[in-house]
Amino acid sequence: MPMPKPKKNESKEDFVSRCIETLTKNESDRFPSREQRAAICYSQWGETPAEKAKAEKKKEKQA
C-alpha cells in the first residue's frame, strides 16, 4: 500500500492523525510501534524529528 500523502489545504495535525490511523489499520504488521508510524507520518509531511522536537518545546513554553 502506498504511504499517505497530505491533501491540499490539510493541516499538519489532521494529516498526521489520518496517516497514523491509516498505517495502524493497514500496515501495523510492517510498522508495529506507534512511534514508528508517527515518525513515518511526520516524515511524509516533511518534518524531521529535530523540527518536531523544537515545535513541541515551543508548544510547552506557550502552555
CHARMM internal coordinates of N, CA and C (Angstrom, degrees):
IC EDIT
DIST 1 N 1 CA 1.4560
DIST 1 CA 1 C 1.5237
ANGL 1 N 1 CA 1 C 108.76
DIST 1 C 2 N 1.3212
ANGL 1 CA 1 C 2 N 117.16
DIHE 1 N 1 CA 1 C 2 N 135.56
DIST 2 N 2 CA 1.4690
ANGL 1 C 2 N 2 CA 119.02
DIHE 1 CA 1 C 2 N 2 CA 177.95
DIST 2 CA 2 C 1.5232
ANGL 2 N 2 CA 2 C 110.82
DIHE 1 C 2 N 2 CA 2 C -69.04
DIST 2 C 3 N 1.3249
ANGL 2 CA 2 C 3 N 114.95
DIHE 2 N 2 CA 2 C 3 N 152.25
DIST 3 N 3 CA 1.4627
ANGL 2 C 3 N 3 CA 120.93
DIHE 2 CA 2 C 3 N 3 CA 178.54
DIST 3 CA 3 C 1.5270
ANGL 3 N 3 CA 3 C 109.42
DIHE 2 C 3 N 3 CA 3 C -70.31
DIST 3 C 4 N 1.3402
ANGL 3 CA 3 C 4 N 117.11
DIHE 3 N 3 CA 3 C 4 N 143.67
DIST 4 N 4 CA 1.4740
ANGL 3 C 4 N 4 CA 119.46
DIHE 3 CA 3 C 4 N 4 CA 176.47
DIST 4 CA 4 C 1.5252
ANGL 4 N 4 CA 4 C 110.86
DIHE 3 C 4 N 4 CA 4 C -61.44
DIST 4 C 5 N 1.2938
ANGL 4 CA 4 C 5 N 115.28
DIHE 4 N 4 CA 4 C 5 N 148.92
DIST 5 N 5 CA 1.4610
ANGL 4 C 5 N 5 CA 121.99
DIHE 4 CA 4 C 5 N 5 CA 177.29
DIST 5 CA 5 C 1.5267
ANGL 5 N 5 CA 5 C 107.94
DIHE 4 C 5 N 5 CA 5 C -124.03
DIST 5 C 6 N 1.3349
ANGL 5 CA 5 C 6 N 117.40
DIHE 5 N 5 CA 5 C 6 N 148.59
DIST 6 N 6 CA 1.4672
ANGL 5 C 6 N 6 CA 119.61
DIHE 5 CA 5 C 6 N 6 CA 178.22
DIST 6 CA 6 C 1.5220
ANGL 6 N 6 CA 6 C 111.27
DIHE 5 C 6 N 6 CA 6 C -61.93
DIST 6 C 7 N 1.3238
ANGL 6 CA 6 C 7 N 114.43
DIHE 6 N 6 CA 6 C 7 N 140.46
DIST 7 N 7 CA 1.4618
ANGL 6 C 7 N 7 CA 120.32
DIHE 6 CA 6 C 7 N 7 CA 175.34
DIST 7 CA 7 C 1.5248
ANGL 7 N 7 CA 7 C 108.74
DIHE 6 C 7 N 7 CA 7 C -87.24
DIST 7 C 8 N 1.3072
ANGL 7 CA 7 C 8 N 115.66
DIHE 7 N 7 CA 7 C 8 N 157.15
DIST 8 N 8 CA 1.4650
ANGL 7 C 8 N 8 CA 120.46
DIHE 7 CA 7 C 8 N 8 CA 178.01
DIST 8 CA 8 C 1.5304
ANGL 8 N 8 CA 8 C 108.87
DIHE 7 C 8 N 8 CA 8 C -57.85
DIST 8 C 9 N 1.3213
ANGL 8 CA 8 C 9 N 116.17
DIHE 8 N 8 CA 8 C 9 N 133.24
DIST 9 N 9 CA 1.4693
ANGL 8 C 9 N 9 CA 123.96
DIHE 8 CA 8 C 9 N 9 CA 178.50
DIST 9 CA 9 C 1.5303
ANGL 9 N 9 CA 9 C 113.99
DIHE 8 C 9 N 9 CA 9 C 66.87
DIST 9 C 10 N 1.3339
ANGL 9 CA 9 C 10 N 118.50
DIHE 9 N 9 CA 9 C 10 N 14.63
DIST 10 N 10 CA 1.4645
ANGL 9 C 10 N 10 CA 121.45
DIHE 9 CA 9 C 10 N 10 CA 177.31
DIST 10 CA 10 C 1.5294
ANGL 10 N 10 CA 10 C 108.54
DIHE 9 C 10 N 10 CA 10 C -85.42
DIST 10 C 11 N 1.3184
ANGL 10 CA 10 C 11 N 117.27
DIHE 10 N 10 CA 10 C 11 N 133.79
DIST 11 N 11 CA 1.4641
ANGL 10 C 11 N 11 CA 120.01
DIHE 10 CA 10 C 11 N 11 CA 179.51
DIST 11 CA 11 C 1.5348
ANGL 11 N 11 CA 11 C 109.36
DIHE 10 C 11 N 11 CA 11 C -73.15
DIST 11 C 12 N 1.3207
ANGL 11 CA 11 C 12 N 115.55
DIHE 11 N 11 CA 11 C 12 N 160.46
DIST 12 N 12 CA 1.4654
ANGL 11 C 12 N 12 CA 120.42
DIHE 11 CA 11 C 12 N 12 CA 178.84
DIST 12 CA 12 C 1.5242
ANGL 12 N 12 CA 12 C 109.81
DIHE 11 C 12 N 12 CA 12 C -59.24
DIST 12 C 13 N 1.3244
ANGL 12 CA 12 C 13 N 117.09
DIHE 12 N 12 CA 12 C 13 N -46.10
DIST 13 N 13 CA 1.4599
ANGL 12 C 13 N 13 CA 120.97
DIHE 12 CA 12 C 13 N 13 CA -178.08
DIST 13 CA 13 C 1.5279
ANGL 13 N 13 CA 13 C 111.57
DIHE 12 C 13 N 13 CA 13 C -60.95
DIST 13 C 14 N 1.3342
ANGL 13 CA 13 C 14 N 116.33
DIHE 13 N 13 CA 13 C 14 N -43.94
DIST 14 N 14 CA 1.4672
ANGL 13 C 14 N 14 CA 120.19
DIHE 13 CA 13 C 14 N 14 CA 179.41
DIST 14 CA 14 C 1.5248
ANGL 14 N 14 CA 14 C 110.93
DIHE 13 C 14 N 14 CA 14 C -64.86
DIST 14 C 15 N 1.3341
ANGL 14 CA 14 C 15 N 116.47
DIHE 14 N 14 CA 14 C 15 N -43.28
DIST 15 N 15 CA 1.4545
ANGL 14 C 15 N 15 CA 119.46
DIHE 14 CA 14 C 15 N 15 CA -179.90
DIST 15 CA 15 C 1.5179
ANGL 15 N 15 CA 15 C 111.56
DIHE 14 C 15 N 15 CA 15 C -63.49
DIST 15 C 16 N 1.3358
ANGL 15 CA 15 C 16 N 116.82
DIHE 15 N 15 CA 15 C 16 N -49.37
DIST 16 N 16 CA 1.4691
ANGL 15 C 16 N 16 CA 120.00
DIHE 15 CA 15 C 16 N 16 CA -176.66
DIST 16 CA 16 C 1.5263
ANGL 16 N 16 CA 16 C 110.05
DIHE 15 C 16 N 16 CA 16 C -61.48
DIST 16 C 17 N 1.3132
ANGL 16 CA 16 C 17 N 117.16
DIHE 16 N 16 CA 16 C 17 N -41.41
DIST 17 N 17 CA 1.4652
ANGL 16 C 17 N 17 CA 121.10
DIHE 16 CA 16 C 17 N 17 CA 177.66
DIST 17 CA 17 C 1.5272
ANGL 17 N 17 CA 17 C 111.19
DIHE 16 C 17 N 17 CA 17 C -60.79
DIST 17 C 18 N 1.3137
ANGL 17 CA 17 C 18 N 115.97
DIHE 17 N 17 CA 17 C 18 N -48.06
DIST 18 N 18 CA 1.4750
ANGL 17 C 18 N 18 CA 120.93
DIHE 17 CA 17 C 18 N 18 CA 179.94
DIST 18 CA 18 C 1.5249
ANGL 18 N 18 CA 18 C 110.43
DIHE 17 C 18 N 18 CA 18 C -64.03
DIST 18 C 19 N 1.3151
ANGL 18 CA 18 C 19 N 116.18
DIHE 18 N 18 CA 18 C 19 N -42.22
DIST 19 N 19 CA 1.4595
ANGL 18 C 19 N 19 CA 121.72
DIHE 18 CA 18 C 19 N 19 CA -178.47
DIST 19 CA 19 C 1.5294
ANGL 19 N 19 CA 19 C 110.71
DIHE 18 C 19 N 19 CA 19 C -62.93
DIST 19 C 20 N 1.3372
ANGL 19 CA 19 C 20 N 116.79
DIHE 19 N 19 CA 19 C 20 N -48.19
DIST 20 N 20 CA 1.4654
ANGL 19 C 20 N 20 CA 120.13
DIHE 19 CA 19 C 20 N 20 CA 179.73
DIST 20 CA 20 C 1.5250
ANGL 20 N 20 CA 20 C 110.34
DIHE 19 C 20 N 20 CA 20 C -61.12
DIST 20 C 21 N 1.3206
ANGL 20 CA 20 C 21 N 116.63
DIHE 20 N 20 CA 20 C 21 N -43.09
DIST 21 N 21 CA 1.4648
ANGL 20 C 21 N 21 CA 120.59
DIHE 20 CA 20 C 21 N 21 CA 178.58
DIST 21 CA 21 C 1.5301
ANGL 21 N 21 CA 21 C 111.05
DIHE 20 C 21 N 21 CA 21 C -60.34
DIST 21 C 22 N 1.3219
ANGL 21 CA 21 C 22 N 116.54
DIHE 21 N 21 CA 21 C 22 N -43.61
DIST 22 N 22 CA 1.4642
ANGL 21 C 22 N 22 CA 120.98
DIHE 21 CA 21 C 22 N 22 CA 179.46
DIST 22 CA 22 C 1.5249
ANGL 22 N 22 CA 22 C 111.22
DIHE 21 C 22 N 22 CA 22 C -63.57
DIST 22 C 23 N 1.3243
ANGL 22 CA 22 C 23 N 116.79
DIHE 22 N 22 CA 22 C 23 N -46.32
DIST 23 N 23 CA 1.4603
ANGL 22 C 23 N 23 CA 120.20
DIHE 22 CA 22 C 23 N 23 CA 179.91
DIST 23 CA 23 C 1.5209
ANGL 23 N 23 CA 23 C 111.48
DIHE 22 C 23 N 23 CA 23 C -66.19
DIST 23 C 24 N 1.3332
ANGL 23 CA 23 C 24 N 117.55
DIHE 23 N 23 CA 23 C 24 N -35.38
DIST 24 N 24 CA 1.4627
ANGL 23 C 24 N 24 CA 121.06
DIHE 23 CA 23 C 24 N 24 CA 178.03
DIST 24 CA 24 C 1.5286
ANGL 24 N 24 CA 24 C 110.38
DIHE 23 C 24 N 24 CA 24 C -63.61
DIST 24 C 25 N 1.3238
ANGL 24 CA 24 C 25 N 116.16
DIHE 24 N 24 CA 24 C 25 N -43.18
DIST 25 N 25 CA 1.4655
ANGL 24 C 25 N 25 CA 120.63
DIHE 24 CA 24 C 25 N 25 CA -178.78
DIST 25 CA 25 C 1.5247
ANGL 25 N 25 CA 25 C 112.23
DIHE 24 C 25 N 25 CA 25 C -71.70
DIST 25 C 26 N 1.3332
ANGL 25 CA 25 C 26 N 116.97
DIHE 25 N 25 CA 25 C 26 N -39.88
DIST 26 N 26 CA 1.4626
ANGL 25 C 26 N 26 CA 120.13
DIHE 25 CA 25 C 26 N 26 CA -169.19
DIST 26 CA 26 C 1.5231
ANGL 26 N 26 CA 26 C 115.87
DIHE 25 C 26 N 26 CA 26 C -109.05
DIST 26 C 27 N 1.3121
ANGL 26 CA 26 C 27 N 118.11
DIHE 26 N 26 CA 26 C 27 N -18.89
DIST 27 N 27 CA 1.4587
ANGL 26 C 27 N 27 CA 120.34
DIHE 26 CA 26 C 27 N 27 CA -172.58
DIST 27 CA 27 C 1.5315
ANGL 27 N 27 CA 27 C 113.60
DIHE 26 C 27 N 27 CA 27 C -132.41
DIST 27 C 28 N 1.3270
ANGL 27 CA 27 C 28 N 118.26
DIHE 27 N 27 CA 27 C 28 N 20.65
DIST 28 N 28 CA 1.4665
ANGL 27 C 28 N 28 CA 119.83
DIHE 27 CA 27 C 28 N 28 CA -175.72
DIST 28 CA 28 C 1.5271
ANGL 28 N 28 CA 28 C 112.24
DIHE 27 C 28 N 28 CA 28 C -65.62
DIST 28 C 29 N 1.3234
ANGL 28 CA 28 C 29 N 117.67
DIHE 28 N 28 CA 28 C 29 N -24.52
DIST 29 N 29 CA 1.4694
ANGL 28 C 29 N 29 CA 119.35
DIHE 28 CA 28 C 29 N 29 CA 175.85
DIST 29 CA 29 C 1.5321
ANGL 29 N 29 CA 29 C 110.86
DIHE 28 C 29 N 29 CA 29 C -72.27
DIST 29 C 30 N 1.3174
ANGL 29 CA 29 C 30 N 116.95
DIHE 29 N 29 CA 29 C 30 N -34.84
DIST 30 N 30 CA 1.4693
ANGL 29 C 30 N 30 CA 122.24
DIHE 29 CA 29 C 30 N 30 CA 178.24
DIST 30 CA 30 C 1.5171
ANGL 30 N 30 CA 30 C 112.82
DIHE 29 C 30 N 30 CA 30 C -77.59
DIST 30 C 31 N 1.3390
ANGL 30 CA 30 C 31 N 115.31
DIHE 30 N 30 CA 30 C 31 N -37.70
DIST 31 N 31 CA 1.4576
ANGL 30 C 31 N 31 CA 122.13
DIHE 30 CA 30 C 31 N 31 CA -177.65
DIST 31 CA 31 C 1.5310
ANGL 31 N 31 CA 31 C 107.88
DIHE 30 C 31 N 31 CA 31 C -126.42
DIST 31 C 32 N 1.3280
ANGL 31 CA 31 C 32 N 117.66
DIHE 31 N 31 CA 31 C 32 N 83.53
DIST 32 N 32 CA 1.4665
ANGL 31 C 32 N 32 CA 120.46
DIHE 31 CA 31 C 32 N 32 CA -171.32
DIST 32 CA 32 C 1.5255
ANGL 32 N 32 CA 32 C 115.80
DIHE 31 C 32 N 32 CA 32 C -70.61
DIST 32 C 33 N 1.3293
ANGL 32 CA 32 C 33 N 119.36
DIHE 32 N 32 CA 32 C 33 N -26.98
DIST 33 N 33 CA 1.4683
ANGL 32 C 33 N 33 CA 118.26
DIHE 32 CA 32 C 33 N 33 CA -177.30
DIST 33 CA 33 C 1.5244
ANGL 33 N 33 CA 33 C 111.60
DIHE 32 C 33 N 33 CA 33 C -98.66
DIST 33 C 34 N 1.3309
ANGL 33 CA 33 C 34 N 114.71
DIHE 33 N 33 CA 33 C 34 N 144.70
DIST 34 N 34 CA 1.4681
ANGL 33 C 34 N 34 CA 120.38
DIHE 33 CA 33 C 34 N 34 CA 178.75
DIST 34 CA 34 C 1.5240
ANGL 34 N 34 CA 34 C 110.43
DIHE 33 C 34 N 34 CA 34 C -62.11
DIST 34 C 35 N 1.3250
ANGL 34 CA 34 C 35 N 116.86
DIHE 34 N 34 CA 34 C 35 N -36.50
DIST 35 N 35 CA 1.4623
ANGL 34 C 35 N 35 CA 120.80
DIHE 34 CA 34 C 35 N 35 CA 178.93
DIST 35 CA 35 C 1.5272
ANGL 35 N 35 CA 35 C 110.92
DIHE 34 C 35 N 35 CA 35 C -60.80
DIST 35 C 36 N 1.3082
ANGL 35 CA 35 C 36 N 116.11
DIHE 35 N 35 CA 35 C 36 N -40.30
DIST 36 N 36 CA 1.4621
ANGL 35 C 36 N 36 CA 120.79
DIHE 35 CA 35 C 36 N 36 CA 179.33
DIST 36 CA 36 C 1.5302
ANGL 36 N 36 CA 36 C 110.20
DIHE 35 C 36 N 36 CA 36 C -66.07
DIST 36 C 37 N 1.3142
ANGL 36 CA 36 C 37 N 115.91
DIHE 36 N 36 CA 36 C 37 N -43.50
DIST 37 N 37 CA 1.4701
ANGL 36 C 37 N 37 CA 119.22
DIHE 36 CA 36 C 37 N 37 CA 179.18
DIST 37 CA 37 C 1.5258
ANGL 37 N 37 CA 37 C 110.59
DIHE 36 C 37 N 37 CA 37 C -64.81
DIST 37 C 38 N 1.3348
ANGL 37 CA 37 C 38 N 116.84
DIHE 37 N 37 CA 37 C 38 N -40.19
DIST 38 N 38 CA 1.4654
ANGL 37 C 38 N 38 CA 120.29
DIHE 37 CA 37 C 38 N 38 CA 178.06
DIST 38 CA 38 C 1.5257
ANGL 38 N 38 CA 38 C 110.78
DIHE 37 C 38 N 38 CA 38 C -62.89
DIST 38 C 39 N 1.3326
ANGL 38 CA 38 C 39 N 116.62
DIHE 38 N 38 CA 38 C 39 N -43.23
DIST 39 N 39 CA 1.4673
ANGL 38 C 39 N 39 CA 120.13
DIHE 38 CA 38 C 39 N 39 CA 179.36
DIST 39 CA 39 C 1.5259
ANGL 39 N 39 CA 39 C 110.96
DIHE 38 C 39 N 39 CA 39 C -60.42
DIST 39 C 40 N 1.3089
ANGL 39 CA 39 C 40 N 116.27
DIHE 39 N 39 CA 39 C 40 N -40.93
DIST 40 N 40 CA 1.4641
ANGL 39 C 40 N 40 CA 120.63
DIHE 39 CA 39 C 40 N 40 CA 178.54
DIST 40 CA 40 C 1.5316
ANGL 40 N 40 CA 40 C 109.92
DIHE 39 C 40 N 40 CA 40 C -62.76
DIST 40 C 41 N 1.3249
ANGL 40 CA 40 C 41 N 116.31
DIHE 40 N 40 CA 40 C 41 N -44.00
DIST 41 N 41 CA 1.4677
ANGL 40 C 41 N 41 CA 120.18
DIHE 40 CA 40 C 41 N 41 CA -177.47
DIST 41 CA 41 C 1.5213
ANGL 41 N 41 CA 41 C 111.78
DIHE 40 C 41 N 41 CA 41 C -67.56
DIST 41 C 42 N 1.3383
ANGL 41 CA 41 C 42 N 117.13
DIHE 41 N 41 CA 41 C 42 N -41.59
DIST 42 N 42 CA 1.4660
ANGL 41 C 42 N 42 CA 118.96
DIHE 41 CA 41 C 42 N 42 CA 176.66
DIST 42 CA 42 C 1.5239
ANGL 42 N 42 CA 42 C 110.04
DIHE 41 C 42 N 42 CA 42 C -64.29
DIST 42 C 43 N 1.3109
ANGL 42 CA 42 C 43 N 116.65
DIHE 42 N 42 CA 42 C 43 N -35.53
DIST 43 N 43 CA 1.4599
ANGL 42 C 43 N 43 CA 120.82
DIHE 42 CA 42 C 43 N 43 CA 177.35
DIST 43 CA 43 C 1.5316
ANGL 43 N 43 CA 43 C 110.43
DIHE 42 C 43 N 43 CA 43 C -65.63
DIST 43 C 44 N 1.3200
ANGL 43 CA 43 C 44 N 116.36
DIHE 43 N 43 CA 43 C 44 N -41.66
DIST 44 N 44 CA 1.4665
ANGL 43 C 44 N 44 CA 120.19
DIHE 43 CA 43 C 44 N 44 CA 177.47
DIST 44 CA 44 C 1.5260
ANGL 44 N 44 CA 44 C 110.22
DIHE 43 C 44 N 44 CA 44 C -62.28
DIST 44 C 45 N 1.3227
ANGL 44 CA 44 C 45 N 116.73
DIHE 44 N 44 CA 44 C 45 N -34.91
DIST 45 N 45 CA 1.4639
ANGL 44 C 45 N 45 CA 120.65
DIHE 44 CA 44 C 45 N 45 CA 177.87
DIST 45 CA 45 C 1.5209
ANGL 45 N 45 CA 45 C 109.83
DIHE 44 C 45 N 45 CA 45 C -68.64
DIST 45 C 46 N 1.3484
ANGL 45 CA 45 C 46 N 115.87
DIHE 45 N 45 CA 45 C 46 N -30.39
DIST 46 N 46 CA 1.4564
ANGL 45 C 46 N 46 CA 120.90
DIHE 45 CA 45 C 46 N 46 CA -179.62
DIST 46 CA 46 C 1.5133
ANGL 46 N 46 CA 46 C 112.26
DIHE 45 C 46 N 46 CA 46 C 109.08
DIST 46 C 47 N 1.3242
ANGL 46 CA 46 C 47 N 116.56
DIHE 46 N 46 CA 46 C 47 N 13.91
DIST 47 N 47 CA 1.4555
ANGL 46 C 47 N 47 CA 121.33
DIHE 46 CA 46 C 47 N 47 CA -178.48
DIST 47 CA 47 C 1.5264
ANGL 47 N 47 CA 47 C 109.33
DIHE 46 C 47 N 47 CA 47 C -102.97
DIST 47 C 48 N 1.3000
ANGL 47 CA 47 C 48 N 116.01
DIHE 47 N 47 CA 47 C 48 N 129.79
DIST 48 N 48 CA 1.4638
ANGL 47 C 48 N 48 CA 120.65
DIHE 47 CA 47 C 48 N 48 CA 177.87
DIST 48 CA 48 C 1.5287
ANGL 48 N 48 CA 48 C 109.64
DIHE 47 C 48 N 48 CA 48 C -82.28
DIST 48 C 49 N 1.3220
ANGL 48 CA 48 C 49 N 118.03
DIHE 48 N 48 CA 48 C 49 N 161.35
DIST 49 N 49 CA 1.4714
ANGL 48 C 49 N 49 CA 120.03
DIHE 48 CA 48 C 49 N 49 CA 176.83
DIST 49 CA 49 C 1.5336
ANGL 49 N 49 CA 49 C 112.65
DIHE 48 C 49 N 49 CA 49 C -56.66
DIST 49 C 50 N 1.3225
ANGL 49 CA 49 C 50 N 117.91
DIHE 49 N 49 CA 49 C 50 N -36.49
DIST 50 N 50 CA 1.4679
ANGL 49 C 50 N 50 CA 120.84
DIHE 49 CA 49 C 50 N 50 CA 178.68
DIST 50 CA 50 C 1.5234
ANGL 50 N 50 CA 50 C 110.77
DIHE 49 C 50 N 50 CA 50 C -65.22
DIST 50 C 51 N 1.3253
ANGL 50 CA 50 C 51 N 117.62
DIHE 50 N 50 CA 50 C 51 N -40.12
DIST 51 N 51 CA 1.4578
ANGL 50 C 51 N 51 CA 121.26
DIHE 50 CA 50 C 51 N 51 CA 178.30
DIST 51 CA 51 C 1.5324
ANGL 51 N 51 CA 51 C 110.58
DIHE 50 C 51 N 51 CA 51 C -66.13
DIST 51 C 52 N 1.3302
ANGL 51 CA 51 C 52 N 115.85
DIHE 51 N 51 CA 51 C 52 N -38.13
DIST 52 N 52 CA 1.4596
ANGL 51 C 52 N 52 CA 120.29
DIHE 51 CA 51 C 52 N 52 CA 178.34
DIST 52 CA 52 C 1.5224
ANGL 52 N 52 CA 52 C 110.48
DIHE 51 C 52 N 52 CA 52 C -63.71
DIST 52 C 53 N 1.3189
ANGL 52 CA 52 C 53 N 117.52
DIHE 52 N 52 CA 52 C 53 N -45.99
DIST 53 N 53 CA 1.4642
ANGL 52 C 53 N 53 CA 121.67
DIHE 52 CA 52 C 53 N 53 CA 179.69
DIST 53 CA 53 C 1.5272
ANGL 53 N 53 CA 53 C 110.81
DIHE 52 C 53 N 53 CA 53 C -61.42
DIST 53 C 54 N 1.3113
ANGL 53 CA 53 C 54 N 116.64
DIHE 53 N 53 CA 53 C 54 N -41.68
DIST 54 N 54 CA 1.4639
ANGL 53 C 54 N 54 CA 121.44
DIHE 53 CA 53 C 54 N 54 CA 179.26
DIST 54 CA 54 C 1.5315
ANGL 54 N 54 CA 54 C 110.56
DIHE 53 C 54 N 54 CA 54 C -63.01
DIST 54 C 55 N 1.3175
ANGL 54 CA 54 C 55 N 117.03
DIHE 54 N 54 CA 54 C 55 N -42.93
DIST 55 N 55 CA 1.4638
ANGL 54 C 55 N 55 CA 121.31
DIHE 54 CA 54 C 55 N 55 CA 179.70
DIST 55 CA 55 C 1.5263
ANGL 55 N 55 CA 55 C 110.75
DIHE 54 C 55 N 55 CA 55 C -65.50
DIST 55 C 56 N 1.3289
ANGL 55 CA 55 C 56 N 117.47
DIHE 55 N 55 CA 55 C 56 N -38.46
DIST 56 N 56 CA 1.4578
ANGL 55 C 56 N 56 CA 120.84
DIHE 55 CA 55 C 56 N 56 CA 179.41
DIST 56 CA 56 C 1.5252
ANGL 56 N 56 CA 56 C 111.08
DIHE 55 C 56 N 56 CA 56 C -67.56
DIST 56 C 57 N 1.3287
ANGL 56 CA 56 C 57 N 117.60
DIHE 56 N 56 CA 56 C 57 N -39.59
DIST 57 N 57 CA 1.4597
ANGL 56 C 57 N 57 CA 120.81
DIHE 56 CA 56 C 57 N 57 CA 177.19
DIST 57 CA 57 C 1.5239
ANGL 57 N 57 CA 57 C 110.55
DIHE 56 C 57 N 57 CA 57 C -63.55
DIST 57 C 58 N 1.3220
ANGL 57 CA 57 C 58 N 116.21
DIHE 57 N 57 CA 57 C 58 N -41.13
DIST 58 N 58 CA 1.4648
ANGL 57 C 58 N 58 CA 120.56
DIHE 57 CA 57 C 58 N 58 CA 179.06
DIST 58 CA 58 C 1.5249
ANGL 58 N 58 CA 58 C 109.99
DIHE 57 C 58 N 58 CA 58 C -62.53
DIST 58 C 59 N 1.3251
ANGL 58 CA 58 C 59 N 116.59
DIHE 58 N 58 CA 58 C 59 N -41.38
DIST 59 N 59 CA 1.4565
ANGL 58 C 59 N 59 CA 122.01
DIHE 58 CA 58 C 59 N 59 CA 179.56
DIST 59 CA 59 C 1.5242
ANGL 59 N 59 CA 59 C 111.02
DIHE 58 C 59 N 59 CA 59 C -62.85
DIST 59 C 60 N 1.3406
ANGL 59 CA 59 C 60 N 116.95
DIHE 59 N 59 CA 59 C 60 N -41.07
DIST 60 N 60 CA 1.4580
ANGL 59 C 60 N 60 CA 122.02
DIHE 59 CA 59 C 60 N 60 CA 179.92
DIST 60 CA 60 C 1.5352
ANGL 60 N 60 CA 60 C 110.75
DIHE 59 C 60 N 60 CA 60 C -64.72
DIST 60 C 61 N 1.3191
ANGL 60 CA 60 C 61 N 117.32
DIHE 60 N 60 CA 60 C 61 N -39.37
DIST 61 N 61 CA 1.4522
ANGL 60 C 61 N 61 CA 120.97
DIHE 60 CA 60 C 61 N 61 CA 179.47
DIST 61 CA 61 C 1.5214
ANGL 61 N 61 CA 61 C 111.93
DIHE 60 C 61 N 61 CA 61 C -64.90
DIST 61 C 62 N 1.3204
ANGL 61 CA 61 C 62 N 116.48
DIHE 61 N 61 CA 61 C 62 N -32.90
DIST 62 N 62 CA 1.4593
ANGL 61 C 62 N 62 CA 121.15
DIHE 61 CA 61 C 62 N 62 CA -178.87
DIST 62 CA 62 C 1.5270
ANGL 62 N 62 CA 62 C 111.74
DIHE 61 C 62 N 62 CA 62 C -75.41
DIST 62 C 63 N 1.3114
ANGL 62 CA 62 C 63 N 117.32
DIHE 62 N 62 CA 62 C 63 N -23.20
DIST 63 N 63 CA 1.4729
ANGL 62 C 63 N 63 CA 121.50
DIHE 62 CA 62 C 63 N 63 CA -176.92
DIST 63 CA 63 C 1.5079
ANGL 63 N 63 CA 63 C 112.76
DIHE 62 C 63 N 63 CA 63 C -77.20
END
COOR INIT
IC SEED 1 N 1 CA 1 C
IC BUILD
